[in-house]
Amino acid sequence: MKKEVVIVGGGPSGLATSACLNLLSIPNVILERENCYNSLWKKRSYDRLKLHLAKEFCNLPHFPHPKSSPTYIPKDAFIKYVDDYVSHFNLNPLCCKYVESASYDEETKTWRVMSKDTNTGEVDEYIAKFLVVAIGENAEGYIPDVPGLESFHGSVLHSSQYKSGSKYKGDAALVVGCGNSGMEIAFDLANYGAKTSISVRSAYEFVQFHVVPKEVIHMGMVLLKYLPLKFVDTAVNLFRGLLYGDLGKYGIYRPKDGPFFLKATTGRSPVIDVGTISKIKSGEIQVLPEIKEIRGSEVVFSDGKSHPFDAIIFSTGYKSTANYWLKDGEHLLNKEGFPKEKFPNHWKGKNGLYFAGLARRGLAGVSMDAQNIANDIKKFFSAVVTKASPSNPCPRGSMHIHK
C-alpha cells in the first residue's frame, strides 16, 4: 500500500502528527501495535495518575483543553480528551499492526514498512515517502537484572502494570526507583496501608534529584515566560527549601543545577511531589539504598542490611523499541532508542525520517514535534507544486496540498 506518510505509534505523538498532517491535506496512516490507540494511558497507567503539569502546558496541537477541565487533569479525563481529539480531527489509527521492519530503498527513495496484523497474522507492506517514529518514550518497561530476582517469593511487576495499592494493604512493598512514577506509587501504597519502602540511593553515592510541589512548578513555568531561567530556578529552590527543609537525612539530595536548567539541558524532569515527602518524614515510607541481591523473600541492600518483602514494584523507566525494527536510520538512535541529536534538533533524521515525542519534553514537546514534522513535510510538497506548470505537470507520486 502506498502512503505519503507512515506513522508508527498510536499514542499522543502519532495522533498529534497525523492531525497536523490532516490539516495540511497530506495523506498518512498510523500503525499501532496494541488493540487500541493511546494504549499507555488506557491500559498501562495507575488509577490515581494525573497530568503532573497544569493543563495549559499539556495541549495537543490545535486543541486546547476545555475551560471547565481542572488545572491538573486526571487519567480518565485525559483519555476522554484524546478520544475527542481523534474524533475532532477524523483520525483513523490502524490497531493491532505490529511493525516488524522499516527500511529505506535508495533506488525509489521510499520507506518500505512491513507490518503484521496481530489478530490474523497477515503481513502488509506500506511504501511511503516519509516515515515518522512516534512510538513514545514509554514503549517498553525496563526491569534491571537484579541477582536472585527469579528466587523472589512475592509478586514482581513493572510500574506500567501497577494499578492501585488496594491489593497490597498490610503487605511489605518495595518500590524501586525515585522518579515521578516511583514516588507517586509509593505514596499510593502507603495510603492503602502497605508497609512501604522506596529504594532511592546507593550506599556510596547519594542520588541527586529535585523534589518540587506541583504548584511551585506551575509558578515556575509561568515565570519562565517573563524572567530568565536562572532567576526562576533560584526562586523555585527557595520555595522548595522553605517547604521541605534539608532532605539529605532521608537520602534525597538536591543537584547543584536548578530544576528548569536540568530539564532544558538534559530532559530530566524534577519529581513532582504529591505528598510522598510528608510520608517519608513521618516514617510511613522508608527510604532504602539500592538493591544488591535477592534471596527468596529477603532483599539485600548495598549497605549490607536485608528486609523481607511481599511485593516489588520496579519503577525503573522505559526504553524505546525503535532499534528493534528501524533498519536504515538506527544509527541516528542511541542504545535506548532515543535520537542522538539533542533538543531542539532531535525530531528530524535523514531521507524523510522523523521522530515525534522522543525528546523527554512531555506533551508540550509532542505538540512541538508534530507541528515541526508536518510543516517540514509540507515544504517538500509545496516545492513540488511550485515547480509544476502546464508544460511540466507534477511528477508521478507528487500531490497538491492546500496552502
C-alpha positions as YAML, in Angstrom:
chain: A
units: angstrom
residues:
- id: 1
  name: MET
  ca: [0.00, 0.00, 0.00]
- id: 2
  name: LYS
  ca: [1.32, 3.41, -0.94]
- id: 3
  name: LYS
  ca: [1.02, 6.27, 1.53]
- id: 4
  name: GLU
  ca: [2.71, 9.63, 1.61]
- id: 5
  name: VAL
  ca: [3.47, 9.30, 5.34]
- id: 6
  name: VAL
  ca: [3.58, 6.24, 7.60]
- id: 7
  name: ILE
  ca: [3.41, 6.98, 11.32]
- id: 8
  name: VAL
  ca: [4.46, 4.20, 13.67]
- id: 9
  name: GLY
  ca: [2.73, 4.59, 17.03]
- id: 10
  name: GLY
  ca: [-0.83, 5.50, 18.00]
- id: 11
  name: GLY
  ca: [-0.12, 7.37, 21.22]
- id: 12
  name: PRO
  ca: [-0.37, 11.15, 21.63]
- id: 13
  name: SER
  ca: [2.75, 11.67, 19.46]
- id: 14
  name: GLY
  ca: [1.43, 9.72, 16.49]
- id: 15
  name: LEU
  ca: [-2.08, 11.10, 16.81]
- id: 16
  name: ALA
  ca: [-0.82, 14.69, 17.04]
- id: 17
  name: THR
  ca: [1.38, 14.23, 13.96]
- id: 18
  name: SER
  ca: [-1.49, 12.74, 11.99]
- id: 19
  name: ALA
  ca: [-3.79, 15.61, 12.98]
- id: 20
  name: CYS
  ca: [-1.25, 18.21, 11.84]
- id: 21
  name: LEU
  ca: [-0.80, 16.37, 8.53]
- id: 22
  name: ASN
  ca: [-4.56, 16.12, 8.04]
- id: 23
  name: LEU
  ca: [-4.88, 19.89, 8.44]
- id: 24
  name: LEU
  ca: [-2.41, 20.24, 5.56]
- id: 25
  name: SER
  ca: [-4.25, 17.61, 3.45]
- id: 26
  name: ILE
  ca: [-1.25, 15.28, 3.47]
- id: 27
  name: PRO
  ca: [-2.35, 11.61, 3.37]
- id: 28
  name: ASN
  ca: [-0.99, 9.48, 6.19]
- id: 29
  name: VAL
  ca: [-1.57, 6.26, 8.08]
- id: 30
  name: ILE
  ca: [-0.97, 5.37, 11.73]
- id: 31
  name: LEU
  ca: [0.18, 1.85, 12.62]
- id: 32
  name: GLU
  ca: [-0.38, 0.91, 16.27]
- id: 33
  name: ARG
  ca: [0.72, -2.45, 17.68]
- id: 34
  name: GLU
  ca: [-1.80, -2.52, 20.56]
- id: 35
  name: ASN
  ca: [-5.53, -3.15, 20.15]
- id: 36
  name: CYS
  ca: [-6.33, 0.49, 20.89]
- id: 37
  name: TYR
  ca: [-4.77, 3.89, 20.39]
- id: 38
  name: ASN
  ca: [-3.39, 5.80, 23.40]
- id: 39
  name: SER
  ca: [-2.69, 2.43, 24.99]
- id: 40
  name: LEU
  ca: [-0.25, 3.73, 27.61]
- id: 41
  name: TRP
  ca: [-3.00, 5.75, 29.24]
- id: 42
  name: LYS
  ca: [-5.80, 3.29, 28.58]
- id: 43
  name: LYS
  ca: [-4.01, 0.08, 29.59]
- id: 44
  name: ARG
  ca: [-0.74, 0.82, 31.42]
- id: 45
  name: SER
  ca: [-1.32, 3.67, 33.86]
- id: 46
  name: TYR
  ca: [-2.20, 3.56, 37.54]
- id: 47
  name: ASP
  ca: [-5.60, 4.67, 38.80]
- id: 48
  name: ARG
  ca: [-4.59, 7.82, 40.69]
- id: 49
  name: LEU
  ca: [-2.50, 9.22, 37.84]
- id: 50
  name: LYS
  ca: [-2.96, 12.86, 36.87]
- id: 51
  name: LEU
  ca: [-1.05, 15.09, 34.50]
- id: 52
  name: HIS
  ca: [1.76, 16.46, 36.65]
- id: 53
  name: LEU
  ca: [1.80, 19.78, 34.81]
- id: 54
  name: ALA
  ca: [-1.02, 22.30, 34.53]
- id: 55
  name: LYS
  ca: [-3.35, 21.78, 31.56]
- id: 56
  name: GLU
  ca: [-2.12, 24.93, 29.79]
- id: 57
  name: PHE
  ca: [1.20, 23.14, 29.21]
- id: 58
  name: CYS
  ca: [-0.36, 19.84, 28.13]
- id: 59
  name: ASN
  ca: [-2.34, 20.59, 24.97]
- id: 60
  name: LEU
  ca: [-2.11, 18.56, 21.81]
- id: 61
  name: PRO
  ca: [-1.81, 20.73, 18.65]
- id: 62
  name: HIS
  ca: [-4.78, 22.91, 17.71]
- id: 63
  name: PHE
  ca: [-6.98, 21.54, 20.51]
- id: 64
  name: PRO
  ca: [-6.87, 23.27, 23.93]
- id: 65
  name: HIS
  ca: [-8.37, 21.60, 26.97]
- id: 66
  name: PRO
  ca: [-11.90, 22.74, 27.86]
- id: 67
  name: LYS
  ca: [-12.05, 25.68, 30.25]
- id: 68
  name: SER
  ca: [-14.13, 23.52, 32.58]
- id: 69
  name: SER
  ca: [-11.30, 21.00, 32.99]
- id: 70
  name: PRO
  ca: [-9.41, 21.00, 36.30]
- id: 71
  name: THR
  ca: [-5.92, 22.51, 36.34]
- id: 72
  name: TYR
  ca: [-4.34, 19.07, 36.81]
- id: 73
  name: ILE
  ca: [-6.23, 16.66, 34.59]
- id: 74
  name: PRO
  ca: [-6.87, 13.12, 35.93]
- id: 75
  name: LYS
  ca: [-6.33, 9.97, 33.93]
- id: 76
  name: ASP
  ca: [-9.93, 9.38, 32.81]
- id: 77
  name: ALA
  ca: [-10.39, 12.99, 31.72]
- id: 78
  name: PHE
  ca: [-7.18, 12.90, 29.70]
- id: 79
  name: ILE
  ca: [-8.27, 9.68, 27.99]
- id: 80
  name: LYS
  ca: [-11.54, 11.39, 27.03]
- id: 81
  name: TYR
  ca: [-9.59, 14.41, 25.77]
- id: 82
  name: VAL
  ca: [-7.55, 12.19, 23.45]
- id: 83
  name: ASP
  ca: [-10.70, 10.37, 22.30]
- id: 84
  name: ASP
  ca: [-12.24, 13.75, 21.47]
- id: 85
  name: TYR
  ca: [-9.05, 14.70, 19.64]
- id: 86
  name: VAL
  ca: [-9.24, 11.60, 17.46]
- id: 87
  name: SER
  ca: [-12.87, 12.31, 16.65]
- id: 88
  name: HIS
  ca: [-12.36, 16.03, 16.01]
- id: 89
  name: PHE
  ca: [-9.54, 15.52, 13.51]
- id: 90
  name: ASN
  ca: [-11.10, 12.41, 11.95]
- id: 91
  name: LEU
  ca: [-8.08, 10.25, 12.75]
- id: 92
  name: ASN
  ca: [-8.15, 6.57, 11.86]
- id: 93
  name: PRO
  ca: [-5.28, 4.69, 13.50]
- id: 94
  name: LEU
  ca: [-4.91, 1.07, 12.41]
- id: 95
  name: CYS
  ca: [-4.59, -1.03, 15.56]
- id: 96
  name: CYS
  ca: [-3.05, -4.49, 16.04]
- id: 97
  name: LYS
  ca: [-0.43, -3.59, 13.41]
- id: 98
  name: TYR
  ca: [2.97, -4.72, 14.68]
- id: 99
  name: VAL
  ca: [5.79, -3.16, 12.67]
- id: 100
  name: GLU
  ca: [8.46, -5.79, 12.02]
- id: 101
  name: SER
  ca: [10.82, -3.69, 9.91]
- id: 102
  name: ALA
  ca: [11.22, -0.34, 8.21]
- id: 103
  name: SER
  ca: [13.96, 0.08, 5.60]
- id: 104
  name: TYR
  ca: [14.87, 2.80, 3.13]
- id: 105
  name: ASP
  ca: [15.04, 1.98, -0.57]
- id: 106
  name: GLU
  ca: [17.73, 4.14, -2.16]
- id: 107
  name: GLU
  ca: [16.53, 3.39, -5.68]
- id: 108
  name: THR
  ca: [12.93, 4.52, -5.21]
- id: 109
  name: LYS
  ca: [13.68, 6.98, -2.38]
- id: 110
  name: THR
  ca: [10.90, 5.50, -0.29]
- id: 111
  name: TRP
  ca: [10.44, 3.72, 3.04]
- id: 112
  name: ARG
  ca: [9.23, 0.12, 3.00]
- id: 113
  name: VAL
  ca: [7.42, -0.74, 6.22]
- id: 114
  name: MET
  ca: [6.48, -4.35, 6.96]
- id: 115
  name: SER
  ca: [3.61, -4.74, 9.43]
- id: 116
  name: LYS
  ca: [1.99, -7.90, 10.80]
- id: 117
  name: ASP
  ca: [-1.64, -7.98, 11.93]
- id: 118
  name: THR
  ca: [-1.51, -9.47, 15.43]
- id: 119
  name: ASN
  ca: [-5.02, -10.88, 15.05]
- id: 120
  name: THR
  ca: [-4.76, -12.57, 11.67]
- id: 121
  name: GLY
  ca: [-1.00, -12.90, 11.18]
- id: 122
  name: GLU
  ca: [-1.34, -11.23, 7.78]
- id: 123
  name: VAL
  ca: [1.68, -9.18, 6.69]
- id: 124
  name: ASP
  ca: [1.23, -5.86, 4.89]
- id: 125
  name: GLU
  ca: [3.81, -3.70, 3.16]
- id: 126
  name: TYR
  ca: [3.50, 0.07, 3.23]
- id: 127
  name: ILE
  ca: [5.54, 2.23, 0.87]
- id: 128
  name: ALA
  ca: [5.92, 5.87, 1.90]
- id: 129
  name: LYS
  ca: [7.93, 8.94, 1.09]
- id: 130
  name: PHE
  ca: [8.14, 9.81, 4.79]
- id: 131
  name: LEU
  ca: [8.37, 7.73, 7.97]
- id: 132
  name: VAL
  ca: [7.56, 9.07, 11.44]
- id: 133
  name: VAL
  ca: [8.77, 7.16, 14.50]
- id: 134
  name: ALA
  ca: [6.17, 8.06, 17.15]
- id: 135
  name: ILE
  ca: [6.23, 5.07, 19.48]
- id: 136
  name: GLY
  ca: [6.76, 7.29, 22.52]
- id: 137
  name: GLU
  ca: [9.25, 7.32, 25.35]
- id: 138
  name: ASN
  ca: [7.44, 4.57, 27.26]
- id: 139
  name: ALA
  ca: [7.19, 1.84, 24.65]
- id: 140
  name: GLU
  ca: [8.65, -0.95, 26.79]
- id: 141
  name: GLY
  ca: [9.12, -1.16, 30.55]
- id: 142
  name: TYR
  ca: [12.64, -1.79, 31.80]
- id: 143
  name: ILE
  ca: [13.44, -4.04, 34.79]
- id: 144
  name: PRO
  ca: [17.13, -4.25, 35.73]
- id: 145
  name: ASP
  ca: [18.93, -7.55, 36.04]
- id: 146
  name: VAL
  ca: [18.98, -7.97, 39.82]
- id: 147
  name: PRO
  ca: [20.88, -11.02, 41.14]
- id: 148
  name: GLY
  ca: [18.42, -13.51, 42.61]
- id: 149
  name: LEU
  ca: [15.29, -11.80, 41.30]
- id: 150
  name: GLU
  ca: [13.99, -15.11, 39.96]
- id: 151
  name: SER
  ca: [14.09, -16.50, 43.52]
- id: 152
  name: PHE
  ca: [11.79, -13.85, 44.97]
- id: 153
  name: HIS
  ca: [8.76, -15.43, 46.62]
- id: 154
  name: GLY
  ca: [6.41, -12.46, 46.24]
- id: 155
  name: SER
  ca: [4.96, -10.58, 43.29]
- id: 156
  name: VAL
  ca: [7.18, -8.65, 40.89]
- id: 157
  name: LEU
  ca: [5.90, -6.12, 38.39]
- id: 158
  name: HIS
  ca: [6.88, -3.04, 36.44]
- id: 159
  name: SER
  ca: [5.17, 0.25, 37.22]
- id: 160
  name: SER
  ca: [3.34, 0.02, 33.88]
- id: 161
  name: GLN
  ca: [1.43, -2.95, 35.33]
- id: 162
  name: TYR
  ca: [0.59, -1.25, 38.63]
- id: 163
  name: LYS
  ca: [-2.99, -0.05, 39.07]
- id: 164
  name: SER
  ca: [-3.74, 0.57, 42.74]
- id: 165
  name: GLY
  ca: [-2.39, -0.03, 46.24]
- id: 166
  name: SER
  ca: [-5.70, -1.53, 47.37]
- id: 167
  name: LYS
  ca: [-4.48, -5.11, 46.86]
- id: 168
  name: TYR
  ca: [-1.33, -4.51, 48.94]
- id: 169
  name: LYS
  ca: [-2.90, -3.49, 52.25]
- id: 170
  name: GLY
  ca: [-0.77, -4.88, 55.08]
- id: 171
  name: ASP
  ca: [1.92, -6.13, 52.69]
- id: 172
  name: ALA
  ca: [5.56, -5.09, 52.80]
- id: 173
  name: ALA
  ca: [6.03, -3.42, 49.42]
- id: 174
  name: LEU
  ca: [9.26, -2.13, 47.90]
- id: 175
  name: VAL
  ca: [9.26, 0.46, 45.12]
- id: 176
  name: VAL
  ca: [12.50, 0.58, 43.14]
- id: 177
  name: GLY
  ca: [13.09, 3.95, 41.53]
- id: 178
  name: CYS
  ca: [12.69, 7.56, 42.60]
- id: 179
  name: GLY
  ca: [11.18, 9.24, 39.54]
- id: 180
  name: ASN
  ca: [7.68, 10.65, 39.37]
- id: 181
  name: SER
  ca: [6.01, 7.26, 38.99]
- id: 182
  name: GLY
  ca: [8.03, 5.63, 41.76]
- id: 183
  name: MET
  ca: [7.39, 8.40, 44.27]
- id: 184
  name: GLU
  ca: [3.68, 8.52, 43.46]
- id: 185
  name: ILE
  ca: [3.26, 4.74, 43.59]
- id: 186
  name: ALA
  ca: [4.98, 4.72, 46.99]
- id: 187
  name: PHE
  ca: [2.52, 7.37, 48.16]
- id: 188
  name: ASP
  ca: [-0.42, 5.35, 46.82]
- id: 189
  name: LEU
  ca: [0.77, 2.16, 48.53]
- id: 190
  name: ALA
  ca: [1.18, 3.96, 51.86]
- id: 191
  name: ASN
  ca: [-2.29, 5.47, 51.54]
- id: 192
  name: TYR
  ca: [-3.74, 1.97, 51.22]
- id: 193
  name: GLY
  ca: [-1.93, 0.69, 54.31]
- id: 194
  name: ALA
  ca: [1.02, -1.10, 52.75]
- id: 195
  name: LYS
  ca: [4.30, -1.15, 54.67]
- id: 196
  name: THR
  ca: [6.06, 0.87, 52.03]
- id: 197
  name: SER
  ca: [9.75, 1.32, 51.26]
- id: 198
  name: ILE
  ca: [11.42, 3.03, 48.33]
- id: 199
  name: SER
  ca: [14.93, 2.48, 47.03]
- id: 200
  name: VAL
  ca: [16.35, 5.87, 46.02]
- id: 201
  name: ARG
  ca: [20.10, 5.80, 46.63]
- id: 202
  name: SER
  ca: [23.22, 3.67, 46.79]
- id: 203
  name: ALA
  ca: [25.27, 3.19, 49.92]
- id: 204
  name: TYR
  ca: [28.20, 5.08, 48.44]
- id: 205
  name: GLU
  ca: [26.71, 7.79, 46.24]
- id: 206
  name: PHE
  ca: [23.50, 9.61, 47.00]
- id: 207
  name: VAL
  ca: [21.13, 10.07, 44.11]
- id: 208
  name: GLN
  ca: [20.53, 13.74, 43.38]
- id: 209
  name: PHE
  ca: [17.14, 14.90, 42.18]
- id: 210
  name: HIS
  ca: [14.80, 17.83, 42.68]
- id: 211
  name: VAL
  ca: [11.53, 17.33, 44.54]
- id: 212
  name: VAL
  ca: [9.11, 20.20, 43.98]
- id: 213
  name: PRO
  ca: [5.36, 20.65, 44.67]
- id: 214
  name: LYS
  ca: [3.29, 20.87, 41.51]
- id: 215
  name: GLU
  ca: [2.06, 24.34, 42.42]
- id: 216
  name: VAL
  ca: [5.65, 25.63, 42.60]
- id: 217
  name: ILE
  ca: [6.48, 24.02, 39.24]
- id: 218
  name: HIS
  ca: [3.39, 25.70, 37.78]
- id: 219
  name: MET
  ca: [4.53, 29.03, 39.16]
- id: 220
  name: GLY
  ca: [8.00, 28.48, 37.70]
- id: 221
  name: MET
  ca: [6.67, 27.62, 34.23]
- id: 222
  name: VAL
  ca: [4.57, 30.77, 34.19]
- id: 223
  name: LEU
  ca: [7.52, 32.91, 35.35]
- id: 224
  name: LEU
  ca: [9.71, 31.47, 32.59]
- id: 225
  name: LYS
  ca: [7.59, 33.36, 30.08]
- id: 226
  name: TYR
  ca: [8.85, 36.63, 31.54]
- id: 227
  name: LEU
  ca: [12.02, 36.02, 33.55]
- id: 228
  name: PRO
  ca: [15.46, 34.43, 32.98]
- id: 229
  name: LEU
  ca: [15.77, 30.72, 33.73]
- id: 230
  name: LYS
  ca: [18.45, 31.27, 36.37]
- id: 231
  name: PHE
  ca: [16.20, 33.62, 38.33]
- id: 232
  name: VAL
  ca: [13.28, 31.20, 38.16]
- id: 233
  name: ASP
  ca: [15.43, 28.29, 39.35]
- id: 234
  name: THR
  ca: [16.62, 30.39, 42.30]
- id: 235
  name: ALA
  ca: [13.05, 31.24, 43.25]
- id: 236
  name: VAL
  ca: [11.89, 27.62, 42.94]
- id: 237
  name: ASN
  ca: [14.77, 26.36, 45.09]
- id: 238
  name: LEU
  ca: [13.96, 29.00, 47.71]
- id: 239
  name: PHE
  ca: [10.33, 27.87, 47.92]
- id: 240
  name: ARG
  ca: [11.41, 24.25, 47.98]
- id: 241
  name: GLY
  ca: [13.77, 24.90, 50.89]
- id: 242
  name: LEU
  ca: [11.10, 26.71, 52.88]
- id: 243
  name: LEU
  ca: [8.60, 23.88, 52.35]
- id: 244
  name: TYR
  ca: [10.82, 20.84, 52.88]
- id: 245
  name: GLY
  ca: [13.98, 21.93, 54.65]
- id: 246
  name: ASP
  ca: [17.02, 19.68, 54.33]
- id: 247
  name: LEU
  ca: [16.05, 16.28, 52.92]
- id: 248
  name: GLY
  ca: [19.61, 14.94, 52.99]
- id: 249
  name: LYS
  ca: [19.00, 12.83, 56.09]
- id: 250
  name: TYR
  ca: [16.38, 10.95, 54.08]
- id: 251
  name: GLY
  ca: [18.80, 10.26, 51.23]
- id: 252
  name: ILE
  ca: [17.31, 12.93, 48.97]
- id: 253
  name: TYR
  ca: [19.91, 15.41, 47.81]
- id: 254
  name: ARG
  ca: [19.34, 18.43, 45.61]
- id: 255
  name: PRO
  ca: [21.50, 18.75, 42.48]
- id: 256
  name: LYS
  ca: [23.76, 21.74, 42.08]
- id: 257
  name: ASP
  ca: [21.93, 22.89, 38.95]
- id: 258
  name: GLY
  ca: [18.34, 24.09, 39.14]
- id: 259
  name: PRO
  ca: [15.30, 22.02, 38.05]
- id: 260
  name: PHE
  ca: [14.49, 24.02, 34.93]
- id: 261
  name: PHE
  ca: [18.13, 24.20, 33.86]
- id: 262
  name: LEU
  ca: [18.38, 20.39, 34.12]
- id: 263
  name: LYS
  ca: [15.15, 19.96, 32.21]
- id: 264
  name: ALA
  ca: [16.34, 22.30, 29.44]
- id: 265
  name: THR
  ca: [19.81, 20.75, 29.12]
- id: 266
  name: THR
  ca: [19.25, 17.07, 29.87]
- id: 267
  name: GLY
  ca: [15.50, 16.48, 29.58]
- id: 268
  name: ARG
  ca: [15.49, 15.23, 33.18]
- id: 269
  name: SER
  ca: [12.32, 16.28, 34.99]
- id: 270
  name: PRO
  ca: [12.06, 17.16, 38.67]
- id: 271
  name: VAL
  ca: [9.96, 14.90, 40.86]
- id: 272
  name: ILE
  ca: [6.53, 16.46, 41.37]
- id: 273
  name: ASP
  ca: [5.64, 15.80, 45.00]
- id: 274
  name: VAL
  ca: [2.08, 14.56, 45.55]
- id: 275
  name: GLY
  ca: [2.53, 14.02, 49.30]
- id: 276
  name: THR
  ca: [5.32, 11.44, 49.33]
- id: 277
  name: ILE
  ca: [7.79, 13.65, 51.18]
- id: 278
  name: SER
  ca: [5.49, 14.12, 54.16]
- id: 279
  name: LYS
  ca: [5.07, 10.35, 54.42]
- id: 280
  name: ILE
  ca: [8.85, 9.88, 54.25]
- id: 281
  name: LYS
  ca: [9.29, 12.42, 57.05]
- id: 282
  name: SER
  ca: [6.61, 10.75, 59.17]
- id: 283
  name: GLY
  ca: [8.17, 7.31, 58.69]
- id: 284
  name: GLU
  ca: [5.22, 5.88, 56.73]
- id: 285
  name: ILE
  ca: [7.59, 5.41, 53.79]
- id: 286
  name: GLN
  ca: [11.09, 4.09, 54.48]
- id: 287
  name: VAL
  ca: [13.98, 5.15, 52.26]
- id: 288
  name: LEU
  ca: [16.48, 2.38, 51.49]
- id: 289
  name: PRO
  ca: [19.70, 2.05, 49.46]
- id: 290
  name: GLU
  ca: [19.89, 0.30, 46.11]
- id: 291
  name: ILE
  ca: [19.29, -3.45, 45.86]
- id: 292
  name: LYS
  ca: [22.35, -5.69, 45.92]
- id: 293
  name: GLU
  ca: [20.65, -9.07, 45.61]
- id: 294
  name: ILE
  ca: [17.51, -11.03, 46.44]
- id: 295
  name: ARG
  ca: [17.35, -14.23, 48.46]
- id: 296
  name: GLY
  ca: [13.85, -15.65, 48.46]
- id: 297
  name: SER
  ca: [11.69, -13.18, 50.40]
- id: 298
  name: GLU
  ca: [14.70, -11.22, 51.64]
- id: 299
  name: VAL
  ca: [16.03, -8.24, 49.72]
- id: 300
  name: VAL
  ca: [19.64, -7.42, 50.48]
- id: 301
  name: PHE
  ca: [20.69, -3.80, 50.05]
- id: 302
  name: SER
  ca: [24.05, -2.22, 49.29]
- id: 303
  name: ASP
  ca: [24.56, -1.22, 52.93]
- id: 304
  name: GLY
  ca: [24.57, -4.93, 53.86]
- id: 305
  name: LYS
  ca: [21.18, -4.90, 55.56]
- id: 306
  name: SER
  ca: [18.24, -7.01, 54.40]
- id: 307
  name: HIS
  ca: [14.47, -6.74, 54.74]
- id: 308
  name: PRO
  ca: [11.62, -9.11, 53.85]
- id: 309
  name: PHE
  ca: [9.07, -8.02, 51.24]
- id: 310
  name: ASP
  ca: [5.84, -9.36, 49.79]
- id: 311
  name: ALA
  ca: [5.98, -7.33, 46.57]
- id: 312
  name: ILE
  ca: [8.46, -5.40, 44.46]
- id: 313
  name: ILE
  ca: [7.34, -2.72, 42.00]
- id: 314
  name: PHE
  ca: [10.06, -1.64, 39.60]
- id: 315
  name: SER
  ca: [9.63, 1.98, 38.59]
- id: 316
  name: THR
  ca: [12.90, 1.86, 36.71]
- id: 317
  name: GLY
  ca: [11.89, 3.55, 33.50]
- id: 318
  name: TYR
  ca: [11.20, 2.63, 29.92]
- id: 319
  name: LYS
  ca: [13.02, 2.33, 26.66]
- id: 320
  name: SER
  ca: [12.06, 3.00, 23.08]
- id: 321
  name: THR
  ca: [11.71, -0.04, 20.81]
- id: 322
  name: ALA
  ca: [12.62, 1.64, 17.51]
- id: 323
  name: ASN
  ca: [16.02, -0.07, 17.46]
- id: 324
  name: TYR
  ca: [14.26, -3.41, 17.05]
- id: 325
  name: TRP
  ca: [12.69, -2.64, 13.68]
- id: 326
  name: LEU
  ca: [14.25, 0.51, 12.17]
- id: 327
  name: LYS
  ca: [16.80, -0.77, 9.67]
- id: 328
  name: ASP
  ca: [18.03, 2.34, 7.84]
- id: 329
  name: GLY
  ca: [18.10, 5.03, 10.46]
- id: 330
  name: GLU
  ca: [19.12, 3.14, 13.57]
- id: 331
  name: HIS
  ca: [22.47, 4.94, 13.50]
- id: 332
  name: LEU
  ca: [20.52, 8.08, 14.44]
- id: 333
  name: LEU
  ca: [19.39, 6.47, 17.71]
- id: 334
  name: ASN
  ca: [21.28, 5.68, 20.91]
- id: 335
  name: LYS
  ca: [21.15, 2.29, 22.62]
- id: 336
  name: GLU
  ca: [17.96, 3.27, 24.47]
- id: 337
  name: GLY
  ca: [16.26, 4.01, 21.17]
- id: 338
  name: PHE
  ca: [16.20, 7.81, 21.51]
- id: 339
  name: PRO
  ca: [17.55, 10.28, 18.93]
- id: 340
  name: LYS
  ca: [21.24, 11.06, 19.30]
- id: 341
  name: GLU
  ca: [20.57, 14.63, 18.22]
- id: 342
  name: LYS
  ca: [19.61, 16.74, 21.20]
- id: 343
  name: PHE
  ca: [16.64, 19.06, 21.54]
- id: 344
  name: PRO
  ca: [15.66, 21.10, 19.56]
- id: 345
  name: ASN
  ca: [17.17, 19.23, 16.57]
- id: 346
  name: HIS
  ca: [16.08, 15.74, 17.62]
- id: 347
  name: TRP
  ca: [12.91, 15.50, 15.51]
- id: 348
  name: LYS
  ca: [14.43, 15.36, 12.00]
- id: 349
  name: GLY
  ca: [16.52, 12.50, 10.66]
- id: 350
  name: LYS
  ca: [17.53, 11.77, 7.07]
- id: 351
  name: ASN
  ca: [15.78, 10.51, 3.93]
- id: 352
  name: GLY
  ca: [12.35, 11.59, 5.12]
- id: 353
  name: LEU
  ca: [12.73, 10.05, 8.59]
- id: 354
  name: TYR
  ca: [11.28, 11.90, 11.59]
- id: 355
  name: PHE
  ca: [10.98, 11.35, 15.36]
- id: 356
  name: ALA
  ca: [7.98, 12.56, 17.37]
- id: 357
  name: GLY
  ca: [7.71, 12.61, 21.15]
- id: 358
  name: LEU
  ca: [11.20, 11.31, 21.88]
- id: 359
  name: ALA
  ca: [12.78, 14.42, 23.41]
- id: 360
  name: ARG
  ca: [11.63, 13.98, 27.02]
- id: 361
  name: ARG
  ca: [9.69, 17.23, 26.80]
- id: 362
  name: GLY
  ca: [6.24, 15.93, 27.74]
- id: 363
  name: LEU
  ca: [3.07, 16.84, 25.87]
- id: 364
  name: ALA
  ca: [4.41, 20.30, 25.03]
- id: 365
  name: GLY
  ca: [7.32, 18.60, 23.27]
- id: 366
  name: VAL
  ca: [4.92, 16.23, 21.49]
- id: 367
  name: SER
  ca: [2.95, 19.21, 20.17]
- id: 368
  name: MET
  ca: [6.10, 20.96, 19.01]
- id: 369
  name: ASP
  ca: [7.43, 17.86, 17.24]
- id: 370
  name: ALA
  ca: [4.15, 17.14, 15.46]
- id: 371
  name: GLN
  ca: [3.89, 20.66, 14.07]
- id: 372
  name: ASN
  ca: [7.55, 20.77, 13.05]
- id: 373
  name: ILE
  ca: [7.26, 17.47, 11.20]
- id: 374
  name: ALA
  ca: [4.03, 18.38, 9.39]
- id: 375
  name: ASN
  ca: [5.37, 21.77, 8.35]
- id: 376
  name: ASP
  ca: [8.62, 20.25, 7.12]
- id: 377
  name: ILE
  ca: [6.78, 17.68, 5.01]
- id: 378
  name: LYS
  ca: [4.55, 20.44, 3.66]
- id: 379
  name: LYS
  ca: [7.65, 22.25, 2.37]
- id: 380
  name: PHE
  ca: [8.51, 19.24, 0.23]
- id: 381
  name: PHE
  ca: [5.11, 19.10, -1.41]
- id: 382
  name: SER
  ca: [4.94, 22.89, -1.76]
- id: 383
  name: ALA
  ca: [8.24, 22.77, -3.62]
- id: 384
  name: VAL
  ca: [6.87, 20.08, -5.94]
- id: 385
  name: VAL
  ca: [3.74, 22.12, -6.62]
- id: 386
  name: THR
  ca: [5.77, 25.27, -7.25]
- id: 387
  name: LYS
  ca: [7.95, 23.51, -9.84]
- id: 388
  name: ALA
  ca: [4.93, 22.14, -11.68]
- id: 389
  name: SER
  ca: [3.46, 24.01, -14.64]
- id: 390
  name: PRO
  ca: [1.04, 23.22, -17.52]
- id: 391
  name: SER
  ca: [4.01, 22.22, -19.66]
- id: 392
  name: ASN
  ca: [5.67, 20.43, -16.75]
- id: 393
  name: PRO
  ca: [2.93, 18.65, -14.78]
- id: 394
  name: CYS
  ca: [3.51, 17.34, -11.29]
- id: 395
  name: PRO
  ca: [5.77, 14.28, -11.27]
- id: 396
  name: ARG
  ca: [4.23, 10.91, -10.60]
- id: 397
  name: GLY
  ca: [3.74, 10.38, -6.89]
- id: 398
  name: SER
  ca: [3.51, 14.11, -6.09]
- id: 399
  name: MET
  ca: [0.39, 15.76, -4.82]
- id: 400
  name: HIS
  ca: [-1.24, 19.13, -4.41]
- id: 401
  name: ILE
  ca: [-1.94, 20.40, -0.93]
- id: 402
  name: HIS
  ca: [-3.97, 23.34, 0.35]
- id: 403
  name: LYS
  ca: [-1.75, 26.29, 1.24]
...
